[in-house]
Amino acid sequence: MTSVRRAYVPDTRAVTRMYIDVHGHLAPFGETGGGPSSLRDPEAAIARKRELGVVMTIIGSPVGAGSMLPGTGVDNYTQSADQVRGHNELMGDLVDRFPDSLRAYAYVDPFGGDAMLAQAVDLLADQRFVGLITSSSVNGEFLGSPRAAGFFAMAAEQRVPVLLHPPAEPVGTAGIGPIGLVEHVARPCDVTMSVATIVCAGVLDRYPDLCLIAAAGGGGLAFLAEKLDLAMARTNADAPPLTTPSESLRRMYVETSCPSPVQLRANLQTFGRSHVLFGSDAPPVMAGLAGITEIVASSVLNDDELAAVAWRNAARVFGLPAKKHAQTEVR
């Protein structure tokens, strides 16, 4: 992404163990639904995060007012533009209640039509909303689909980050069995496959201002650059050459919510430290938060790299006032 919506002035002090979390969830006041109790206790979540140095969290729902519980029979993608806007406005209310600790993503169904896209544009004029969140697949259809072109055009025009988050029921849910496997295997794979379709469809070539963040630590993307080149060489042997998928892939951003130091080191090597953002998926995954911060702190090369991954990259990409938070170094 070549620019951000609001100017960013970097702080000159060395702040290392401070974090801006680009991947969190909270249930808005006024909405009912399932999920862990941590989703409905913002005060406790914010307090625990502060203990670990997390000064800001960007929250959102990849299904709007729908459900992230698979097998409920709820179709998350029948929400109207008005219903989605209502959900997004409730997310904004959470930011109003905790303005020093929260910002929000505006949720968009990428195949939801012009009215859905228009309401997202309206919300992005509001400084409570610093990006977009969407599902990496919709009822089995990945975002490399031509039907997502309007969504990507809007996101590129607005020049805001987009968190690609796995859906409640990723591709393969019916055949994988237990919910634990759905959450921890199928969902990262959904992100991996969706980004592969995006890259191989040339979406990042057509929209050079797109800023896409792959949730779940990017799944297995760090290990697939050369395989994507091979895939497209076989698929489009007679087509005019475009940017190779491996080159296009390295324009992606990834976050750190997968508790694997091996994956994090691979992401740093593949995407570079400027394209890795701290993300925890907490709430709801509060029990793993300390482990994620320690993996990040122990897997980078030096204090400058740690500061980049922990908070500076997010402050730059999202246009957040990082200087406001950098009052003391947290060690």
Secondary structure as GFF3:
##gff-version 3
##sequence-region A 1 331
A	DSSP	beta_strand	19	24	.	.	.	ID=ss1
A	DSSP	three_ten_helix	37	40	.	.	.	ID=ss2
A	DSSP	alpha_helix	42	51	.	.	.	ID=ss3
A	DSSP	beta_strand	54	59	.	.	.	ID=ss4
A	DSSP	three_ten_helix	76	78	.	.	.	ID=ss5
A	DSSP	alpha_helix	81	97	.	.	.	ID=ss6
A	DSSP	beta_strand	102	107	.	.	.	ID=ss7
A	DSSP	alpha_helix	114	124	.	.	.	ID=ss8
A	DSSP	beta_strand	129	135	.	.	.	ID=ss9
A	DSSP	beta_strand	137	138	.	.	.	ID=ss10
A	DSSP	beta_strand	141	142	.	.	.	ID=ss11
A	DSSP	three_ten_helix	146	148	.	.	.	ID=ss12
A	DSSP	alpha_helix	149	158	.	.	.	ID=ss13
A	DSSP	beta_strand	161	165	.	.	.	ID=ss14
A	DSSP	alpha_helix	173	176	.	.	.	ID=ss15
A	DSSP	alpha_helix	179	181	.	.	.	ID=ss16
A	DSSP	pi_helix	182	186	.	.	.	ID=ss17
A	DSSP	alpha_helix	187	200	.	.	.	ID=ss18
A	DSSP	alpha_helix	203	206	.	.	.	ID=ss19
A	DSSP	beta_strand	211	214	.	.	.	ID=ss20
A	DSSP	three_ten_helix	216	218	.	.	.	ID=ss21
A	DSSP	three_ten_helix	221	223	.	.	.	ID=ss22
A	DSSP	alpha_helix	225	235	.	.	.	ID=ss23
A	DSSP	alpha_helix	245	249	.	.	.	ID=ss24
A	DSSP	beta_strand	253	255	.	.	.	ID=ss25
A	DSSP	alpha_helix	261	271	.	.	.	ID=ss26
A	DSSP	three_ten_helix	273	275	.	.	.	ID=ss27
A	DSSP	beta_strand	276	277	.	.	.	ID=ss28
A	DSSP	three_ten_helix	286	288	.	.	.	ID=ss29
A	DSSP	alpha_helix	289	299	.	.	.	ID=ss30
A	DSSP	alpha_helix	303	307	.	.	.	ID=ss31
A	DSSP	pi_helix	308	312	.	.	.	ID=ss32
A	DSSP	alpha_helix	313	318	.	.	.	ID=ss33
A	DSSP	alpha_helix	322	325	.	.	.	ID=ss34
###
